[in-house]
């Protein structure tokens, strides 16, 4: 990679606030690094256990587990069209083998990529995160959630609510959906809510579907939310409308607000 290309690539990383160094470069891939990639890097950094985020267009599928291989398999179940793969732990041979089973190219981002693994991943762009830069937002306590509706979430739904809210905040994304499979779909729209076409057919019939928004929901949004099978919604604290809560109650929808403590 010549110096001008290298400089251009590092400029992209700097703009997205990804503290990375390009270890191996494939020209066709670098255009896929975008704001979604930055969100995935931030998100996985906030997860203590081994975690993987697989990105494709506006979809981020996240998996976590006892090992990176388990985390990767869980993320992959929700997204087999991945282009960017973000890992929060170093990559060694076993993880490289797991990637190569179903993928022949793309971008891999990790704190470290062992030389043997890098050799096997010769058709991928490889980016190593600067381990001297802590991208975790350690000054953030877990989000404070308040339930405003009559219907209280169980522990599983509460976990997905918190997860969707963290993704929404860390990505500065206007709308995020999260399902039982930890499939994240993101919308960078200026409006309050995207159209139904934004969501896949499968997402509309998930057993648990949460919608997080950085904008307050309106009464007009409730019928659309119910049509797609949403179980719960979450938005910024102190921005809810009593009429929206009433409509949520009438439709059995969990309504929550959240904020982070600095």
HUWOZI-V764594 format. One record per residue. N is the residue number from 0. RES is the residue in one small letter. PHI is phi in whole degrees, -180 to 180 (999 if undefined). OMEGA is omega in radians with two decimals (999 if undefined). D_FIRST is the distance of its C-alpha to the first C-alpha in Angstrom with 1 decimal. Layout:
n:N res:RES phi:PHI omega:OMEGA d_first:D_FIRST
n:N res:RES phi:PHI omega:OMEGA d_first:D_FIRST
//
This chain:
n:0 res:x phi:999 omega:-3.11 d_first:0.0
n:1 res:x phi:-74 omega:-2.99 d_first:3.8
n:2 res:x phi:-63 omega:-3.11 d_first:6.6
n:3 res:x phi:-69 omega:3.10 d_first:8.3
n:4 res:x phi:-66 omega:3.12 d_first:6.4
n:5 res:x phi:-60 omega:3.13 d_first:6.3
n:6 res:x phi:-63 omega:-3.14 d_first:9.8
n:7 res:x phi:-64 omega:3.14 d_first:10.9
n:8 res:x phi:-66 omega:3.13 d_first:10.1
n:9 res:x phi:-69 omega:3.07 d_first:12.0
n:10 res:x phi:-67 omega:3.08 d_first:14.6
n:11 res:x phi:-63 omega:-3.14 d_first:15.3
n:12 res:x phi:-63 omega:-3.13 d_first:15.9
n:13 res:x phi:-65 omega:3.14 d_first:18.0
n:14 res:x phi:-63 omega:-3.13 d_first:20.0
n:15 res:x phi:-89 omega:3.14 d_first:20.9
n:16 res:x phi:60 omega:3.04 d_first:21.7
n:17 res:x phi:-102 omega:-3.07 d_first:19.6
n:18 res:x phi:-78 omega:-3.03 d_first:19.0
n:19 res:x phi:-122 omega:3.07 d_first:15.8
n:20 res:x phi:-121 omega:-3.12 d_first:12.7
n:21 res:x phi:-78 omega:-3.11 d_first:9.7
n:22 res:x phi:-90 omega:-3.14 d_first:10.0
n:23 res:x phi:-150 omega:-2.96 d_first:8.4
n:24 res:x phi:-126 omega:2.98 d_first:6.9
n:25 res:x phi:-123 omega:-2.96 d_first:9.0
n:26 res:x phi:-56 omega:-3.04 d_first:9.2
n:27 res:x phi:-69 omega:-3.00 d_first:13.0
n:28 res:x phi:-95 omega:-2.87 d_first:13.6
n:29 res:x phi:-62 omega:3.13 d_first:12.5
n:30 res:x phi:-66 omega:3.14 d_first:15.5
n:31 res:x phi:-81 omega:3.12 d_first:17.7
n:32 res:x phi:-78 omega:-3.06 d_first:17.3
n:33 res:x phi:-145 omega:-3.10 d_first:20.5
n:34 res:x phi:-63 omega:3.09 d_first:23.6
n:35 res:x phi:-63 omega:3.11 d_first:24.8
n:36 res:x phi:-63 omega:3.10 d_first:21.8
n:37 res:x phi:-61 omega:3.11 d_first:22.8
n:38 res:x phi:-65 omega:-3.14 d_first:26.4
n:39 res:x phi:-66 omega:3.11 d_first:25.5
n:40 res:x phi:-63 omega:3.14 d_first:23.8
n:41 res:x phi:-63 omega:-3.09 d_first:26.9
n:42 res:x phi:-65 omega:-3.10 d_first:29.3
n:43 res:x phi:-66 omega:3.11 d_first:28.2
n:44 res:x phi:-65 omega:-3.13 d_first:28.2
n:45 res:x phi:-84 omega:-3.12 d_first:31.8
n:46 res:x phi:-100 omega:-3.07 d_first:32.8
n:47 res:x phi:-70 omega:-3.10 d_first:34.1
n:48 res:x phi:-80 omega:3.03 d_first:34.0
n:49 res:x phi:-52 omega:-3.07 d_first:31.0
n:50 res:x phi:-143 omega:3.14 d_first:29.8
n:51 res:x phi:-135 omega:3.01 d_first:27.3
n:52 res:x phi:-118 omega:3.09 d_first:26.6
n:53 res:x phi:-108 omega:-3.02 d_first:25.5
n:54 res:x phi:-112 omega:2.99 d_first:24.7
n:55 res:x phi:-150 omega:-3.09 d_first:25.2
n:56 res:x phi:53 omega:-3.12 d_first:26.0
n:57 res:x phi:-104 omega:3.12 d_first:28.7
n:58 res:x phi:-111 omega:2.99 d_first:29.6
n:59 res:x phi:-122 omega:3.06 d_first:28.8
n:60 res:x phi:-106 omega:-3.04 d_first:30.5
n:61 res:x phi:-117 omega:3.05 d_first:31.0
n:62 res:x phi:-129 omega:3.05 d_first:32.3
n:63 res:x phi:-138 omega:-3.09 d_first:33.5
n:64 res:x phi:-171 omega:-3.11 d_first:35.2
n:65 res:x phi:-70 omega:3.10 d_first:36.0
n:66 res:x phi:-134 omega:3.09 d_first:32.7
n:67 res:x phi:-64 omega:-3.13 d_first:29.3
n:68 res:x phi:-64 omega:3.10 d_first:30.2
n:69 res:x phi:-66 omega:3.13 d_first:33.4
n:70 res:x phi:-61 omega:-3.14 d_first:31.7
n:71 res:x phi:-63 omega:3.14 d_first:29.1
n:72 res:x phi:-62 omega:-3.13 d_first:32.0
n:73 res:x phi:-69 omega:3.10 d_first:33.9
n:74 res:x phi:-69 omega:-3.07 d_first:31.1
n:75 res:x phi:-68 omega:3.13 d_first:30.4
n:76 res:x phi:-59 omega:-3.09 d_first:34.1
n:77 res:x phi:-96 omega:-3.03 d_first:33.8
n:78 res:x phi:-156 omega:3.13 d_first:30.4
n:79 res:x phi:-100 omega:3.11 d_first:29.2
n:80 res:x phi:-111 omega:-3.02 d_first:26.9
n:81 res:x phi:-61 omega:3.11 d_first:24.4
n:82 res:x phi:-119 omega:3.14 d_first:20.8
n:83 res:x phi:-120 omega:-3.10 d_first:19.9
n:84 res:x phi:-122 omega:-3.09 d_first:21.3
n:85 res:x phi:-114 omega:-3.13 d_first:22.1
n:86 res:x phi:-117 omega:3.13 d_first:23.7
n:87 res:x phi:-100 omega:3.09 d_first:25.7
n:88 res:x phi:-132 omega:3.13 d_first:25.9
n:89 res:x phi:-60 omega:-3.14 d_first:23.6
n:90 res:x phi:-101 omega:3.07 d_first:22.6
n:91 res:x phi:-121 omega:-3.00 d_first:23.9
n:92 res:x phi:-57 omega:-3.10 d_first:24.7
n:93 res:x phi:-63 omega:3.12 d_first:27.5
n:94 res:x phi:-69 omega:3.09 d_first:25.6
n:95 res:x phi:-60 omega:3.12 d_first:22.7
n:96 res:x phi:-62 omega:3.13 d_first:25.5
n:97 res:x phi:-64 omega:3.12 d_first:27.1
n:98 res:x phi:-66 omega:-3.03 d_first:24.0
n:99 res:x phi:-71 omega:3.12 d_first:23.6
n:100 res:x phi:-61 omega:-3.05 d_first:27.2
n:101 res:x phi:-127 omega:-3.08 d_first:26.8
n:102 res:x phi:-131 omega:-3.12 d_first:23.1
n:103 res:x phi:-117 omega:-3.14 d_first:20.5
n:104 res:x phi:-176 omega:-3.14 d_first:17.5
n:105 res:x phi:140 omega:-3.12 d_first:16.8
n:106 res:x phi:-118 omega:3.10 d_first:15.6
n:107 res:x phi:-117 omega:3.13 d_first:17.1
n:108 res:x phi:-122 omega:-3.12 d_first:17.8
n:109 res:x phi:-156 omega:3.11 d_first:19.9
n:110 res:x phi:-62 omega:3.13 d_first:21.0
n:111 res:x phi:-157 omega:3.07 d_first:19.8
n:112 res:x phi:-125 omega:-3.08 d_first:18.4
n:113 res:x phi:-59 omega:-2.99 d_first:20.0
n:114 res:x phi:-59 omega:3.12 d_first:18.1
n:115 res:x phi:-64 omega:3.10 d_first:20.3
n:116 res:x phi:-65 omega:3.13 d_first:19.9
n:117 res:x phi:-62 omega:3.12 d_first:16.1
n:118 res:x phi:-63 omega:3.12 d_first:16.5
n:119 res:x phi:-71 omega:-3.11 d_first:18.9
n:120 res:x phi:-96 omega:-3.00 d_first:16.8
n:121 res:x phi:-67 omega:-3.12 d_first:14.1
n:122 res:x phi:-97 omega:-3.13 d_first:14.2
n:123 res:x phi:-110 omega:2.88 d_first:13.9
n:124 res:x phi:-78 omega:-3.08 d_first:11.4
n:125 res:x phi:-115 omega:3.14 d_first:12.6
n:126 res:x phi:-125 omega:3.09 d_first:13.5
n:127 res:x phi:-99 omega:3.11 d_first:15.8
n:128 res:x phi:-75 omega:3.10 d_first:18.5
n:129 res:x phi:-72 omega:-3.05 d_first:19.5
n:130 res:x phi:-74 omega:3.06 d_first:22.8
n:131 res:x phi:-85 omega:3.13 d_first:24.3
n:132 res:x phi:-110 omega:-3.14 d_first:24.5
n:133 res:x phi:-89 omega:-3.11 d_first:27.3
n:134 res:x phi:-92 omega:3.05 d_first:26.8
n:135 res:x phi:-70 omega:3.11 d_first:30.1
n:136 res:x phi:-89 omega:-3.02 d_first:32.8
n:137 res:x phi:-68 omega:3.12 d_first:35.2
n:138 res:x phi:-85 omega:3.09 d_first:37.7
n:139 res:x phi:-96 omega:2.94 d_first:38.4
n:140 res:x phi:-80 omega:3.06 d_first:41.3
n:141 res:x phi:-56 omega:-3.10 d_first:41.6
n:142 res:x phi:-63 omega:3.06 d_first:42.5
n:143 res:x phi:-92 omega:-3.13 d_first:46.2
n:144 res:x phi:-103 omega:3.04 d_first:47.4
n:145 res:x phi:-123 omega:3.09 d_first:50.8
n:146 res:x phi:-98 omega:-3.06 d_first:52.5
n:147 res:x phi:-106 omega:-3.08 d_first:54.6
n:148 res:x phi:-91 omega:3.10 d_first:55.9
n:149 res:x phi:-70 omega:-3.03 d_first:58.8
n:150 res:x phi:-93 omega:-3.13 d_first:56.5
n:151 res:x phi:-93 omega:3.14 d_first:54.8
n:152 res:x phi:-77 omega:2.99 d_first:51.6
n:153 res:x phi:-79 omega:-3.04 d_first:51.7
n:154 res:x phi:-62 omega:-3.12 d_first:49.2
n:155 res:x phi:-66 omega:3.13 d_first:46.7
n:156 res:x phi:-66 omega:3.10 d_first:46.7
n:157 res:x phi:-62 omega:3.12 d_first:46.6
n:158 res:x phi:-64 omega:-3.14 d_first:43.4
n:159 res:x phi:-71 omega:3.07 d_first:41.8
n:160 res:x phi:-58 omega:-3.13 d_first:43.0
n:161 res:x phi:-65 omega:-3.13 d_first:41.4
n:162 res:x phi:-61 omega:-3.14 d_first:38.2
n:163 res:x phi:-62 omega:-3.14 d_first:38.0
n:164 res:x phi:-66 omega:3.12 d_first:38.9
n:165 res:x phi:-61 omega:3.12 d_first:36.2
n:166 res:x phi:-61 omega:-3.13 d_first:33.5
n:167 res:x phi:-60 omega:-3.12 d_first:35.1
n:168 res:x phi:-72 omega:-3.08 d_first:35.1
n:169 res:x phi:-69 omega:-3.11 d_first:31.7
n:170 res:x phi:-100 omega:-3.03 d_first:30.0
n:171 res:x phi:51 omega:-3.06 d_first:32.3
n:172 res:x phi:-100 omega:-3.05 d_first:33.1
n:173 res:x phi:-70 omega:-3.12 d_first:36.4
n:174 res:x phi:-141 omega:3.11 d_first:37.3
n:175 res:x phi:-135 omega:2.98 d_first:36.4
n:176 res:x phi:-116 omega:3.10 d_first:38.1
n:177 res:x phi:-136 omega:-3.12 d_first:38.3
n:178 res:x phi:-119 omega:3.13 d_first:40.1
n:179 res:x phi:-58 omega:-3.13 d_first:41.5
n:180 res:x phi:-89 omega:-3.13 d_first:38.4
n:181 res:x phi:61 omega:3.02 d_first:36.3
n:182 res:x phi:-84 omega:-3.12 d_first:34.6
n:183 res:x phi:-109 omega:3.07 d_first:33.5
n:184 res:x phi:-123 omega:-2.97 d_first:33.4
n:185 res:x phi:-123 omega:3.09 d_first:32.5
n:186 res:x phi:-127 omega:3.09 d_first:33.7
n:187 res:x phi:-101 omega:-3.10 d_first:32.6
n:188 res:x phi:-105 omega:3.12 d_first:35.7
n:189 res:x phi:-84 omega:-3.13 d_first:38.0
n:190 res:x phi:-75 omega:3.14 d_first:41.1
n:191 res:x phi:-69 omega:-3.01 d_first:43.0
n:192 res:x phi:-151 omega:3.12 d_first:42.2
n:193 res:x phi:-79 omega:3.12 d_first:40.2
n:194 res:x phi:-78 omega:-3.13 d_first:42.0
n:195 res:x phi:-62 omega:3.14 d_first:43.0
n:196 res:x phi:-62 omega:3.14 d_first:40.4
n:197 res:x phi:-63 omega:-3.04 d_first:37.7
n:198 res:x phi:-104 omega:3.13 d_first:38.8
n:199 res:x phi:-73 omega:3.13 d_first:38.6
n:200 res:x phi:-60 omega:-3.12 d_first:41.9
n:201 res:x phi:-65 omega:-3.11 d_first:41.5
n:202 res:x phi:-63 omega:-3.11 d_first:41.0
n:203 res:x phi:-71 omega:-3.09 d_first:44.3
n:204 res:x phi:-123 omega:3.05 d_first:46.2
n:205 res:x phi:-67 omega:3.11 d_first:44.6
n:206 res:x phi:-67 omega:3.09 d_first:47.2
n:207 res:x phi:-135 omega:3.14 d_first:45.8
n:208 res:x phi:-134 omega:-3.11 d_first:43.8
n:209 res:x phi:-117 omega:3.06 d_first:43.1
n:210 res:x phi:-117 omega:3.07 d_first:42.0
n:211 res:x phi:-111 omega:-3.11 d_first:40.7
n:212 res:x phi:-136 omega:3.05 d_first:40.7
n:213 res:x phi:-84 omega:3.06 d_first:40.0
n:214 res:x phi:-113 omega:-3.14 d_first:42.7
n:215 res:x phi:-67 omega:3.06 d_first:46.4
n:216 res:x phi:-75 omega:3.09 d_first:47.6
n:217 res:x phi:-113 omega:3.12 d_first:50.5
n:218 res:x phi:-63 omega:3.14 d_first:53.5
n:219 res:x phi:-68 omega:-3.14 d_first:52.1
n:220 res:x phi:-76 omega:-3.01 d_first:49.1
n:221 res:x phi:-59 omega:3.12 d_first:51.4
n:222 res:x phi:-59 omega:3.12 d_first:52.5
n:223 res:x phi:-66 omega:3.11 d_first:48.8
n:224 res:x phi:-62 omega:-3.14 d_first:48.0
n:225 res:x phi:-70 omega:3.14 d_first:50.9
n:226 res:x phi:-62 omega:-3.12 d_first:50.1
n:227 res:x phi:-90 omega:3.03 d_first:46.8
n:228 res:x phi:84 omega:3.13 d_first:48.4
n:229 res:x phi:-65 omega:3.09 d_first:47.1
n:230 res:x phi:-101 omega:-3.07 d_first:48.8
n:231 res:x phi:-156 omega:3.08 d_first:47.8
n:232 res:x phi:-132 omega:-3.13 d_first:46.2
n:233 res:x phi:-145 omega:-3.08 d_first:45.0
n:234 res:x phi:-146 omega:-3.11 d_first:44.4
n:235 res:x phi:-60 omega:3.12 d_first:44.5
n:236 res:x phi:-64 omega:3.09 d_first:47.6
n:237 res:x phi:64 omega:3.12 d_first:50.5
n:238 res:x phi:-129 omega:-3.10 d_first:49.3
n:239 res:x phi:-97 omega:-3.12 d_first:51.4
n:240 res:x phi:-114 omega:-3.11 d_first:54.4
n:241 res:x phi:-60 omega:3.13 d_first:57.6
n:242 res:x phi:-68 omega:3.10 d_first:58.0
n:243 res:x phi:-66 omega:3.11 d_first:54.6
n:244 res:x phi:-62 omega:3.12 d_first:55.6
n:245 res:x phi:-62 omega:3.12 d_first:58.9
n:246 res:x phi:-66 omega:3.10 d_first:57.3
n:247 res:x phi:-63 omega:3.11 d_first:54.9
n:248 res:x phi:-61 omega:-3.12 d_first:58.0
n:249 res:x phi:-62 omega:-3.08 d_first:59.7
n:250 res:x phi:-107 omega:3.11 d_first:56.9
n:251 res:x phi:69 omega:-3.08 d_first:56.3
n:252 res:x phi:-99 omega:3.07 d_first:52.9
n:253 res:x phi:-76 omega:-3.12 d_first:51.7
n:254 res:x phi:-117 omega:-3.11 d_first:50.9
n:255 res:x phi:-133 omega:2.96 d_first:49.0
n:256 res:x phi:-123 omega:-3.09 d_first:47.5
n:257 res:x phi:-152 omega:3.00 d_first:45.2
n:258 res:x phi:-155 omega:3.08 d_first:43.8
n:259 res:x phi:-99 omega:3.00 d_first:41.9
n:260 res:x phi:-92 omega:3.13 d_first:43.6
n:261 res:x phi:-76 omega:999 d_first:41.6
//
